[in-house]
Amino acid sequence: MAIETPQNLSNYTRYDPLFQFFILPVFAISLIATIVHLVRWPGLCSAWLVVVMIAAIAAIFKIRLYALKVQDRVIRLEERLRLQTLLDPALRPRITELTEKQLIALRFASDAELPALAAKALNEKLAPADIKNSIQHWRPDYWRV
């Protein structure tokens, strides 16, 4: 297995080439083609093809969003468990105050800097982007879809 490039704020986003560079363009082109077909040869069948293409595009986006939501829930659980072990006992009851987006951003913080960064996120209501900008020692997440 190839060694991954170390992650940081500038390169942590991931692409899914099959989805973003093949599936989406194929469906977009297909929708355009069905609309052109409807304009050139109006009829019930042509109109129905446009409706089916719109439904197919909606379906692939929903399928993708469902997977991302499940992934976010798993990250939320993992980070709450991680915070339970790393935070001072006085801060542990406040873990539930962190938003899902804050927890997802905190997953990149190293164990050493997580307690201070979580306390700062709680006290200052940091936005996810601010949390990521504050991370000094990036903890990579190569499994994010």
DRENTORKOL-3810 file (N, C-alpha, C; in nm, 4 decimals):
REM DRENTORKOL-3810
@n.u->0.0853; n.v->-0.1185; n.w->0.0000; ca.u->0.0000; ca.v->0.0000; ca.w->0.0000; c.u->0.0895; c.v->0.1244; c.w->0.0000
@n.u->0.0551; n.v->0.2204; n.w->-0.0796; ca.u->0.1327; ca.v->0.3438; ca.w->-0.0905; c.u->0.1158; c.v->0.4278; c.w->0.0354
@n.u->0.2210; n.v->0.4978; n.w->0.0715; ca.u->0.2154; ca.v->0.5862; ca.w->0.1872; c.u->0.1405; c.v->0.7122; c.w->0.1462
@n.u->0.0427; n.v->0.7493; n.w->0.2289; ca.u->-0.0377; ca.v->0.8682; ca.w->0.2008; c.u->0.0442; c.v->0.9949; c.w->0.2261
@n.u->0.0139; n.v->1.1007; n.w->0.1530; ca.u->0.0743; ca.v->1.2302; ca.w->0.1769; c.u->0.0247; c.v->1.2811; c.w->0.3123
@n.u->0.1129; n.v->1.3353; n.w->0.3963; ca.u->0.0661; ca.v->1.3871; ca.w->0.5250; c.u->-0.0434; c.v->1.4918; c.w->0.5045
@n.u->-0.1499; n.v->1.4798; n.w->0.5826; ca.u->-0.2607; ca.v->1.5734; ca.w->0.5696; c.u->-0.2341; c.v->1.7001; c.w->0.6493
@n.u->-0.2922; n.v->1.8085; n.w->0.5993; ca.u->-0.2931; ca.v->1.9352; ca.w->0.6713; c.u->-0.4138; c.v->2.0140; c.w->0.6230
@n.u->-0.4264; n.v->2.1360; n.w->0.6686; ca.u->-0.5435; ca.v->2.2167; ca.w->0.6340; c.u->-0.5595; c.v->2.2358; c.w->0.4837
@n.u->-0.4493; n.v->2.2427; n.w->0.4117; ca.u->-0.4580; ca.v->2.2719; ca.w->0.2687; c.u->-0.4882; c.v->2.1495; c.w->0.1817
@n.u->-0.4766; n.v->2.0277; n.w->0.2367; ca.u->-0.4973; ca.v->1.9106; ca.w->0.1501; c.u->-0.5826; c.v->1.8008; c.w->0.2128
@n.u->-0.6636; n.v->1.8322; n.w->0.3135; ca.u->-0.7401; ca.v->1.7281; ca.w->0.3813; c.u->-0.8666; c.v->1.6854; c.w->0.3062
@n.u->-0.9149; n.v->1.7684; n.w->0.2151; ca.u->-1.0360; ca.v->1.7314; ca.w->0.1412; c.u->-1.0053; c.v->1.6154; c.w->0.0468
@n.u->-1.1068; n.v->1.5351; n.w->0.0235; ca.u->-1.0868; ca.v->1.4167; ca.w->-0.0594; c.u->-1.1831; c.v->1.4209; c.w->-0.1777
@n.u->-1.1361; n.v->1.3648; n.w->-0.2870; ca.u->-1.2202; ca.v->1.3506; ca.w->-0.4052; c.u->-1.2527; c.v->1.2044; c.w->-0.4250
@n.u->-1.3707; n.v->1.1797; n.w->-0.4768; ca.u->-1.4097; ca.v->1.0456; ca.w->-0.5171; c.u->-1.4175; c.v->1.0515; c.w->-0.6700
@n.u->-1.3084; n.v->1.0187; n.w->-0.7382; ca.u->-1.3036; ca.v->1.0376; ca.w->-0.8834; c.u->-1.4170; c.v->0.9681; c.w->-0.9584
@n.u->-1.4513; n.v->0.8469; n.w->-0.9194; ca.u->-1.5587; ca.v->0.7757; ca.w->-0.9886; c.u->-1.6900; c.v->0.8532; c.w->-0.9792
@n.u->-1.7197; n.v->0.9065; n.w->-0.8610; ca.u->-1.8443; ca.v->0.9807; ca.w->-0.8421; c.u->-1.8375; c.v->1.1186; c.w->-0.9064
@n.u->-1.7314; n.v->1.1940; n.w->-0.8753; ca.u->-1.7251; ca.v->1.3334; ca.w->-0.9167; c.u->-1.6850; c.v->1.3552; c.w->-1.0617
@n.u->-1.6067; n.v->1.2633; n.w->-1.1159; ca.u->-1.5562; ca.v->1.2860; ca.w->-1.2519; c.u->-1.6120; c.v->1.1891; c.w->-1.3551
@n.u->-1.6949; n.v->1.0939; n.w->-1.3119; ca.u->-1.7578; ca.v->1.0039; ca.w->-1.4086; c.u->-1.9095; c.v->1.0007; c.w->-1.3907
@n.u->-1.9565; n.v->0.9590; n.w->-1.2745; ca.u->-2.1006; ca.v->0.9424; ca.w->-1.2543; c.u->-2.1756; c.v->1.0748; c.w->-1.2706
@n.u->-2.1308; n.v->1.1800; n.w->-1.2005; ca.u->-2.2002; ca.v->1.3090; ca.w->-1.2122; c.u->-2.2000; c.v->1.3632; c.w->-1.3546
@n.u->-2.0850; n.v->1.3656; n.w->-1.4234; ca.u->-2.0893; ca.v->1.4148; ca.w->-1.5617; c.u->-2.1773; c.v->1.3306; c.w->-1.6535
@n.u->-2.1752; n.v->1.1986; n.w->-1.6378; ca.u->-2.2600; ca.v->1.1135; ca.w->-1.7223; c.u->-2.4073; c.v->1.1469; c.w->-1.7009
@n.u->-2.4476; n.v->1.1625; n.w->-1.5761; ca.u->-2.5883; ca.v->1.1944; ca.w->-1.5496; c.u->-2.6224; c.v->1.3364; c.w->-1.5945
@n.u->-2.5308; n.v->1.4307; n.w->-1.5794; ca.u->-2.5564; ca.v->1.5676; ca.w->-1.6245; c.u->-2.5721; c.v->1.5727; c.w->-1.7766
@n.u->-2.4828; n.v->1.5045; n.w->-1.8459; ca.u->-2.4917; ca.v->1.4993; ca.w->-1.9935; c.u->-2.6197; c.v->1.4293; c.w->-2.0358
@n.u->-2.6559; n.v->1.3236; n.w->-1.9649; ca.u->-2.7792; ca.v->1.2510; ca.w->-1.9978; c.u->-2.9018; c.v->1.3385; c.w->-1.9778
@n.u->-2.9008; n.v->1.4187; n.w->-1.8713; ca.u->-3.0137; ca.v->1.5092; ca.w->-1.8492; c.u->-3.0218; c.v->1.6118; c.w->-1.9625
@n.u->-2.9104; n.v->1.6684; n.w->-1.9999; ca.u->-2.9087; ca.v->1.7648; ca.w->-2.1105; c.u->-2.9582; c.v->1.6986; c.w->-2.2387
@n.u->-2.9135; n.v->1.5766; n.w->-2.2643; ca.u->-2.9556; ca.v->1.5048; ca.w->-2.3856; c.u->-3.1055; c.v->1.4783; c.w->-2.3853
@n.u->-3.1612; n.v->1.4431; n.w->-2.2691; ca.u->-3.3059; ca.v->1.4173; ca.w->-2.2645; c.u->-3.3853; c.v->1.5458; c.w->-2.2824
@n.u->-3.3328; n.v->1.6569; n.w->-2.2303; ca.u->-3.4011; ca.v->1.7856; ca.w->-2.2493; c.u->-3.3968; c.v->1.8254; c.w->-2.3976
@n.u->-3.2803; n.v->1.8075; n.w->-2.4621; ca.u->-3.2687; ca.v->1.8355; ca.w->-2.6063; c.u->-3.3659; c.v->1.7475; c.w->-2.6839
@n.u->-3.3748; n.v->1.6208; n.w->-2.6452; ca.u->-3.4675; ca.v->1.5277; ca.w->-2.7115; c.u->-3.6111; c.v->1.5748; c.w->-2.6946
@n.u->-3.6463; n.v->1.6218; n.w->-2.5756; ca.u->-3.7816; ca.v->1.6721; ca.w->-2.5499; c.u->-3.8118; c.v->1.7952; c.w->-2.6353
@n.u->-3.7137; n.v->1.8843; n.w->-2.6504; ca.u->-3.7355; ca.v->2.0056; ca.w->-2.7297; c.u->-3.7511; c.v->1.9700; c.w->-2.8771
@n.u->-3.6688; n.v->1.8790; n.w->-2.9276; ca.u->-3.6745; ca.v->1.8424; ca.w->-3.0694; c.u->-3.7960; c.v->1.7570; c.w->-3.1036
@n.u->-3.8288; n.v->1.6640; n.w->-3.0165; ca.u->-3.9413; ca.v->1.5728; ca.w->-3.0396; c.u->-4.0320; c.v->1.5710; c.w->-2.9175
@n.u->-4.1107; n.v->1.6778; n.w->-2.9008; ca.u->-4.1980; ca.v->1.6854; ca.w->-2.7835; c.u->-4.2968; c.v->1.5683; c.w->-2.7800
@n.u->-4.3207; n.v->1.5224; n.w->-2.6619; ca.u->-4.4153; ca.v->1.4133; ca.w->-2.6448; c.u->-4.4093; c.v->1.3616; c.w->-2.5019
@n.u->-4.5048; n.v->1.2782; n.w->-2.4706; ca.u->-4.5143; ca.v->1.2231; ca.w->-2.3362; c.u->-4.3900; c.v->1.1397; c.w->-2.3011
@n.u->-4.3443; n.v->1.0592; n.w->-2.3932; ca.u->-4.2289; ca.v->0.9741; ca.w->-2.3691; c.u->-4.1024; c.v->1.0584; c.w->-2.3444
@n.u->-4.0821; n.v->1.1605; n.w->-2.4237; ca.u->-3.9659; ca.v->1.2484; ca.w->-2.4060; c.u->-3.9723; c.v->1.3223; c.w->-2.2726
@n.u->-4.0912; n.v->1.3696; n.w->-2.2376; ca.u->-4.1090; ca.v->1.4398; ca.w->-2.1099; c.u->-4.0828; c.v->1.3439; c.w->-1.9938
@n.u->-4.1315; n.v->1.2213; n.w->-2.0090; ca.u->-4.1111; ca.v->1.1236; ca.w->-1.9025; c.u->-3.9620; c.v->1.0906; c.w->-1.8840
@n.u->-3.8856; n.v->1.0863; n.w->-1.9929; ca.u->-3.7419; ca.v->1.0613; ca.w->-1.9827; c.u->-3.6718; c.v->1.1722; c.w->-1.9032
@n.u->-3.7143; n.v->1.2965; n.w->-1.9218; ca.u->-3.6582; ca.v->1.4069; ca.w->-1.8453; c.u->-3.6892; c.v->1.3887; c.w->-1.6966
@n.u->-3.8134; n.v->1.3520; n.w->-1.6657; ca.u->-3.8530; ca.v->1.3293; ca.w->-1.5263; c.u->-3.7708; c.v->1.2149; c.w->-1.4654
@n.u->-3.7515; n.v->1.1081; n.w->-1.5396; ca.u->-3.6730; ca.v->0.9939; ca.w->-1.4907; c.u->-3.5273; c.v->1.0353; c.w->-1.4660
@n.u->-3.4699; n.v->1.1156; n.w->-1.5556; ca.u->-3.3323; ca.v->1.1602; ca.w->-1.5364; c.u->-3.3196; c.v->1.2494; c.w->-1.4133
@n.u->-3.4162; n.v->1.3368; n.w->-1.3925; ca.u->-3.4138; ca.v->1.4224; ca.w->-1.2734; c.u->-3.4244; c.v->1.3359; c.w->-1.1475
@n.u->-3.5111; n.v->1.2352; n.w->-1.1506; ca.u->-3.5248; ca.v->1.1445; ca.w->-1.0365; c.u->-3.3955; c.v->1.0663; c.w->-1.0136
@n.u->-3.3297; n.v->1.0239; n.w->-1.1196; ca.u->-3.2044; ca.v->0.9496; ca.w->-1.1065; c.u->-3.0951; c.v->1.0367; c.w->-1.0456
@n.u->-3.0873; n.v->1.1612; n.w->-1.0899; ca.u->-2.9877; ca.v->1.2530; ca.w->-1.0341; c.u->-3.0176; c.v->1.2798; c.w->-0.8865
@n.u->-3.1437; n.v->1.3009; n.w->-0.8545; ca.u->-3.1815; ca.v->1.3208; ca.w->-0.7138; c.u->-3.1448; c.v->1.1977; c.w->-0.6312
@n.u->-3.1660; n.v->1.0792; n.w->-0.6873; ca.u->-3.1352; ca.v->0.9546; ca.w->-0.6161; c.u->-2.9858; c.v->0.9411; c.w->-0.5885
@n.u->-2.9006; n.v->0.9711; n.w->-0.6874; ca.u->-2.7570; ca.v->0.9556; ca.w->-0.6619; c.u->-2.7081; c.v->1.0575; c.w->-0.5581
@n.u->-2.7670; n.v->1.1778; n.w->-0.5585; ca.u->-2.7284; ca.v->1.2751; ca.w->-0.4563; c.u->-2.7766; c.v->1.2314; c.w->-0.3178
@n.u->-2.8979; n.v->1.1793; n.w->-0.3093; ca.u->-2.9486; ca.v->1.1316; ca.w->-0.1806; c.u->-2.8652; c.v->1.0148; c.w->-0.1293
@n.u->-2.8297; n.v->0.9226; n.w->-0.2164; ca.u->-2.7468; ca.v->0.8086; ca.w->-0.1758; c.u->-2.6133; c.v->0.8580; c.w->-0.1219
@n.u->-2.5543; n.v->0.9525; n.w->-0.1893; ca.u->-2.4265; ca.v->1.0092; ca.w->-0.1452; c.u->-2.4420; c.v->1.0810; c.w->-0.0109
@n.u->-2.5475; n.v->1.1592; n.w->0.0041; ca.u->-2.5700; ca.v->1.2323; ca.w->0.1287; c.u->-2.5991; c.v->1.1390; c.w->0.2454
@n.u->-2.6704; n.v->1.0281; n.w->0.2209; ca.u->-2.6957; ca.v->0.9312; ca.w->0.3269; c.u->-2.5642; c.v->0.8730; c.w->0.3779
@n.u->-2.4761; n.v->0.8371; n.w->0.2873; ca.u->-2.3465; ca.v->0.7817; ca.w->0.3280; c.u->-2.2653; c.v->0.8830; c.w->0.4071
@n.u->-2.2660; n.v->1.0083; n.w->0.3634; ca.u->-2.1922; ca.v->1.1121; ca.w->0.4356; c.u->-2.2519; c.v->1.1372; c.w->0.5741
@n.u->-2.3836; n.v->1.1305; n.w->0.5855; ca.u->-2.4480; ca.v->1.1519; ca.w->0.7150; c.u->-2.4125; c.v->1.0392; c.w->0.8122
@n.u->-2.4131; n.v->0.9155; n.w->0.7646; ca.u->-2.3738; ca.v->0.8031; ca.w->0.8502; c.u->-2.2285; c.v->0.8206; c.w->0.8938
@n.u->-2.1443; n.v->0.8590; n.w->0.8007; ca.u->-2.0035; ca.v->0.8819; ca.w->0.8325; c.u->-1.9882; c.v->0.9913; c.w->0.9382
@n.u->-2.0646; n.v->1.0992; n.w->0.9257; ca.u->-2.0587; ca.v->1.2070; ca.w->1.0232; c.u->-2.1058; c.v->1.1590; c.w->1.1609
@n.u->-2.2055; n.v->1.0727; n.w->1.1645; ca.u->-2.2532; ca.v->1.0190; ca.w->1.2924; c.u->-2.1466; c.v->0.9319; c.w->1.3576
@n.u->-2.0763; n.v->0.8534; n.w->1.2790; ca.u->-1.9690; ca.v->0.7697; ca.w->1.3327; c.u->-1.8563; c.v->0.8580; c.w->1.3865
@n.u->-1.8198; n.v->0.9615; n.w->1.3106; ca.u->-1.7158; ca.v->1.0544; ca.w->1.3562; c.u->-1.7586; c.v->1.1207; c.w->1.4870
@n.u->-1.8849; n.v->1.1620; n.w->1.4938; ca.u->-1.9364; ca.v->1.2253; ca.w->1.6159; c.u->-1.9216; c.v->1.1309; c.w->1.7357
@n.u->-1.9576; n.v->1.0054; n.w->1.7185; ca.u->-1.9443; ca.v->0.9068; ca.w->1.8250; c.u->-1.7978; c.v->0.8852; c.w->1.8632
@n.u->-1.7133; n.v->0.8676; n.w->1.7623; ca.u->-1.5704; ca.v->0.8472; ca.w->1.7891; c.u->-1.5108; c.v->0.9644; c.w->1.8658
@n.u->-1.5449; n.v->1.0851; n.w->1.8245; ca.u->-1.4870; ca.v->1.2023; ca.w->1.8898; c.u->-1.5405; c.v->1.2214; c.w->2.0304
@n.u->-1.6649; n.v->1.1897; n.w->2.0537; ca.u->-1.7176; ca.v->1.1985; ca.w->2.1906; c.u->-1.6464; c.v->1.0986; c.w->2.2815
@n.u->-1.6230; n.v->0.9779; n.w->2.2315; ca.u->-1.5491; ca.v->0.8786; ca.w->2.3100; c.u->-1.4054; c.v->0.9246; c.w->2.3341
@n.u->-1.3441; n.v->0.9794; n.w->2.2325; ca.u->-1.2071; ca.v->1.0297; ca.w->2.2451; c.u->-1.1996; c.v->1.1434; c.w->2.3460
@n.u->-1.2966; n.v->1.2339; n.w->2.3413; ca.u->-1.3007; ca.v->1.3449; ca.w->2.4360; c.u->-1.3232; c.v->1.2953; c.w->2.5789
@n.u->-1.4035; n.v->1.1902; n.w->2.5943; ca.u->-1.4270; ca.v->1.1338; ca.w->2.7280; c.u->-1.2967; c.v->1.0878; c.w->2.7920
@n.u->-1.2052; n.v->1.0370; n.w->2.7094; ca.u->-1.0793; ca.v->0.9871; ca.w->2.7647; c.u->-0.9737; c.v->1.0959; c.w->2.7787
@n.u->-0.9805; n.v->1.2010; n.w->2.6989; ca.u->-0.8731; ca.v->1.3009; ca.w->2.6984; c.u->-0.9043; c.v->1.4292; c.w->2.7746
@n.u->-1.0323; n.v->1.4620; n.w->2.7917; ca.u->-1.0676; ca.v->1.5882; ca.w->2.8587; c.u->-1.0581; c.v->1.5764; c.w->3.0099
@n.u->-1.0353; n.v->1.6905; n.w->3.0742; ca.u->-1.0397; ca.v->1.6960; ca.w->3.2199; c.u->-1.1812; c.v->1.6609; c.w->3.2655
@n.u->-1.1923; n.v->1.5964; n.w->3.3805; ca.u->-1.3261; ca.v->1.5598; ca.w->3.4293; c.u->-1.4230; c.v->1.6772; c.w->3.4396
@n.u->-1.3716; n.v->1.7962; n.w->3.4658; ca.u->-1.4593; ca.v->1.9130; ca.w->3.4778; c.u->-1.5241; c.v->1.9505; c.w->3.3442
@n.u->-1.4558; n.v->1.9222; n.w->3.2332; ca.u->-1.5094; ca.v->1.9583; ca.w->3.1008; c.u->-1.5936; c.v->1.8470; c.w->3.0386
@n.u->-1.5814; n.v->1.7263; n.w->3.0865; ca.u->-1.6530; ca.v->1.6133; ca.w->3.0243; c.u->-1.8042; c.v->1.6332; c.w->3.0137
@n.u->-1.8703; n.v->1.6899; n.w->3.1147; ca.u->-2.0154; ca.v->1.7097; ca.w->3.0999; c.u->-2.0533; c.v->1.8054; c.w->2.9867
@n.u->-1.9593; n.v->1.8861; n.w->2.9426; ca.u->-1.9886; ca.v->1.9855; ca.w->2.8377; c.u->-1.9687; c.v->1.9304; c.w->2.6966
@n.u->-1.9251; n.v->1.8060; n.w->2.6839; ca.u->-1.9016; ca.v->1.7474; ca.w->2.5508; c.u->-2.0271; c.v->1.7571; c.w->2.4647
@n.u->-2.1429; n.v->1.7401; n.w->2.5251; ca.u->-2.2686; ca.v->1.7448; ca.w->2.4488; c.u->-2.2981; c.v->1.8834; c.w->2.3925
@n.u->-2.2292; n.v->1.9859; n.w->2.4421; ca.u->-2.2487; ca.v->2.1215; ca.w->2.3895; c.u->-2.1806; c.v->2.1418; c.w->2.2539
@n.u->-2.0847; n.v->2.0565; n.w->2.2216; ca.u->-2.0174; ca.v->2.0692; ca.w->2.0915; c.u->-2.1127; c.v->2.0274; c.w->1.9808
@n.u->-2.1158; n.v->2.1054; n.w->1.8753; ca.u->-2.2024; ca.v->2.0720; ca.w->1.7627; c.u->-2.1403; c.v->1.9590; c.w->1.6809
@n.u->-2.2199; n.v->1.8999; n.w->1.5961; ca.u->-2.1693; ca.v->1.7930; ca.w->1.5094; c.u->-2.0543; c.v->1.8442; c.w->1.4227
@n.u->-2.0688; n.v->1.9636; n.w->1.3690; ca.u->-1.9642; ca.v->2.0190; ca.w->1.2828; c.u->-1.8362; c.v->2.0485; c.w->1.3609
@n.u->-1.8498; n.v->2.0924; n.w->1.4856; ca.u->-1.7317; ca.v->2.1143; ca.w->1.5683; c.u->-1.6604; c.v->1.9819; c.w->1.5971
@n.u->-1.7378; n.v->1.8779; n.w->1.6284; ca.u->-1.6786; ca.v->1.7463; ca.w->1.6551; c.u->-1.6067; c.v->1.6928; c.w->1.5320
@n.u->-1.6671; n.v->1.7131; n.w->1.4162; ca.u->-1.6057; ca.v->1.6663; ca.w->1.2916; c.u->-1.4752; c.v->1.7411; c.w->1.2657
@n.u->-1.4724; n.v->1.8701; n.w->1.2977; ca.u->-1.3491; ca.v->1.9472; ca.w->1.2801; c.u->-1.2431; c.v->1.9061; c.w->1.3818
@n.u->-1.2854; n.v->1.8752; n.w->1.5034; ca.u->-1.1907; ca.v->1.8379; ca.w->1.6089; c.u->-1.1211; c.v->1.7041; c.w->1.5813
@n.u->-1.1776; n.v->1.6226; n.w->1.4939; ca.u->-1.1173; ca.v->1.4911; ca.w->1.4686; c.u->-0.9761; c.v->1.5024; c.w->1.4127
@n.u->-0.9417; n.v->1.6168; n.w->1.3547; ca.u->-0.8086; ca.v->1.6360; ca.w->1.2976; c.u->-0.7044; c.v->1.6770; c.w->1.4009
@n.u->-0.7474; n.v->1.7147; n.w->1.5211; ca.u->-0.6530; ca.v->1.7594; ca.w->1.6241; c.u->-0.5830; c.v->1.6393; c.w->1.6870
@n.u->-0.4537; n.v->1.6538; n.w->1.7129; ca.u->-0.3786; ca.v->1.5471; ca.w->1.7788; c.u->-0.4297; c.v->1.5305; c.w->1.9218
@n.u->-0.4018; n.v->1.4146; n.w->1.9812; ca.u->-0.4446; ca.v->1.3900; ca.w->2.1187; c.u->-0.3876; c.v->1.4939; c.w->2.2145
@n.u->-0.2658; n.v->1.5383; n.w->2.1886; ca.u->-0.2014; ca.v->1.6342; ca.w->2.2778; c.u->-0.2713; c.v->1.7705; c.w->2.2775
@n.u->-0.3188; n.v->1.8150; n.w->2.1623; ca.u->-0.3795; ca.v->1.9481; ca.w->2.1569; c.u->-0.5324; c.v->1.9453; c.w->2.1633
@n.u->-0.5931; n.v->1.8268; n.w->2.1594; ca.u->-0.7390; ca.v->1.8176; ca.w->2.1606; c.u->-0.8031; c.v->1.8787; c.w->2.2852
@n.u->-0.7557; n.v->1.8495; n.w->2.4079; ca.u->-0.8248; ca.v->1.9066; ca.w->2.5245; c.u->-0.8305; c.v->2.0599; c.w->2.5234
@n.u->-0.7195; n.v->2.1240; n.w->2.4935; ca.u->-0.7190; ca.v->2.2711; ca.w->2.4917; c.u->-0.8054; c.v->2.3257; c.w->2.3788
@n.u->-0.7998; n.v->2.2618; n.w->2.2641; ca.u->-0.8786; ca.v->2.3086; ca.w->2.1501; c.u->-1.0284; c.v->2.2862; c.w->2.1727
@n.u->-1.0637; n.v->2.1749; n.w->2.2339; ca.u->-1.2045; ca.v->2.1494; ca.w->2.2658; c.u->-1.2563; c.v->2.2506; c.w->2.3670
@n.u->-1.1750; n.v->2.2818; n.w->2.4671; ca.u->-1.2154; ca.v->2.3827; ca.w->2.5660; c.u->-1.2344; c.v->2.5182; c.w->2.4989
@n.u->-1.1442; n.v->2.5525; n.w->2.4087; ca.u->-1.1555; ca.v->2.6793; ca.w->2.3356; c.u->-1.2807; c.v->2.6797; c.w->2.2475
@n.u->-1.3079; n.v->2.5677; n.w->2.1824; ca.u->-1.4277; ca.v->2.5568; ca.w->2.0977; c.u->-1.5540; c.v->2.5725; c.w->2.1814
@n.u->-1.5544; n.v->2.5137; n.w->2.2996; ca.u->-1.6710; ca.v->2.5255; ca.w->2.3879; c.u->-1.6884; c.v->2.6679; c.w->2.4397
@n.u->-1.5801; n.v->2.7272; n.w->2.4855; ca.u->-1.5885; ca.v->2.8591; ca.w->2.5493; c.u->-1.6092; c.v->2.9723; c.w->2.4495
@n.u->-1.5497; n.v->2.9588; n.w->2.3324; ca.u->-1.5578; ca.v->3.0674; ca.w->2.2342; c.u->-1.6533; c.v->3.0366; c.w->2.1192
@n.u->-1.7191; n.v->2.9219; n.w->2.1247; ca.u->-1.8135; ca.v->2.8812; ca.w->2.0182; c.u->-1.7468; c.v->2.8898; c.w->1.8806
@n.u->-1.6283; n.v->2.8298; n.w->1.8690; ca.u->-1.5530; ca.v->2.8363; ca.w->1.7438; c.u->-1.6273; c.v->2.7689; c.w->1.6291
@n.u->-1.6160; n.v->2.8277; n.w->1.5126; ca.u->-1.6691; ca.v->2.7670; ca.w->1.3911; c.u->-1.5747; c.v->2.6538; c.w->1.3485
@n.u->-1.6241; n.v->2.5554; n.w->1.2727; ca.u->-1.5380; ca.v->2.4463; ca.w->1.2278; c.u->-1.4119; c.v->2.4934; c.w->1.1551
@n.u->-1.4240; n.v->2.5960; n.w->1.0729; ca.u->-1.3066; ca.v->2.6476; ca.w->1.0009; c.u->-1.2037; c.v->2.7041; c.w->1.0978
@n.u->-1.2506; n.v->2.7702; n.w->1.2030; ca.u->-1.1590; ca.v->2.8246; ca.w->1.3034; c.u->-1.0891; c.v->2.7130; c.w->1.3807
@n.u->-1.1620; n.v->2.6067; n.w->1.4078; ca.u->-1.1024; ca.v->2.4918; ca.w->1.4761; c.u->-0.9913; c.v->2.4333; c.w->1.3900
@n.u->-1.0202; n.v->2.4109; n.w->1.2630; ca.u->-0.9195; ca.v->2.3529; ca.w->1.1726; c.u->-0.7992; c.v->2.4449; c.w->1.1574
@n.u->-0.8221; n.v->2.5756; n.w->1.1534; ca.u->-0.7108; ca.v->2.6714; ca.w->1.1436; c.u->-0.6244; c.v->2.6723; c.w->1.2688
@n.u->-0.6812; n.v->2.6350; n.w->1.3826; ca.u->-0.6083; ca.v->2.6360; ca.w->1.5096; c.u->-0.5232; c.v->2.5108; c.w->1.5315
@n.u->-0.5442; n.v->2.4089; n.w->1.4528; ca.u->-0.4730; ca.v->2.2825; ca.w->1.4736; c.u->-0.3275; c.v->2.2968; c.w->1.4306
@n.u->-0.2377; n.v->2.2615; n.w->1.5219; ca.u->-0.0938; ca.v->2.2682; ca.w->1.4949; c.u->-0.0392; c.v->2.1338; c.w->1.4476
@n.u->-0.0860; n.v->2.0264; n.w->1.5087; ca.u->-0.0390; ca.v->1.8912; ca.w->1.4746; c.u->-0.1569; c.v->1.8124; c.w->1.4204
@n.u->-0.1639; n.v->1.8034; n.w->1.2890; ca.u->-0.2767; ca.v->1.7446; ca.w->1.2180; c.u->-0.2812; c.v->1.5938; c.w->1.2375
@n.u->-0.3968; n.v->1.5420; n.w->1.2753; ca.u->-0.4211; ca.v->1.3984; ca.w->1.2866; c.u->-0.4943; c.v->1.3575; c.w->1.1594
@n.u->-0.4309; n.v->1.2818; n.w->1.0702; ca.u->-0.4918; ca.v->1.2549; ca.w->0.9401; c.u->-0.6161; c.v->1.1667; c.w->0.9494
@n.u->-0.7051; n.v->1.1855; n.w->0.8545; ca.u->-0.8240; ca.v->1.1014; ca.w->0.8381; c.u->-0.8284; c.v->1.0607; c.w->0.6919
@n.u->-0.7653; n.v->0.9492; n.w->0.6603; ca.u->-0.7573; ca.v->0.9027; ca.w->0.5224; c.u->-0.8796; c.v->0.8230; c.w->0.4793
@n.u->-0.9698; n.v->0.7937; n.w->0.5724; ca.u->-1.0850; ca.v->0.7103; ca.w->0.5408; c.u->-1.2092; c.v->0.7906; c.w->0.5057
@n.u->-1.2060; n.v->0.9195; n.w->0.5220; ca.u->-1.3219; ca.v->1.0038; ca.w->0.4905; c.u->-1.3553; c.v->0.9902; c.w->0.3430
@n.u->-1.4832; n.v->0.9787; n.w->0.3144; ca.u->-1.5288; ca.v->0.9634; ca.w->0.1758; c.u->-1.5536; c.v->1.1001; c.w->0.1159
END
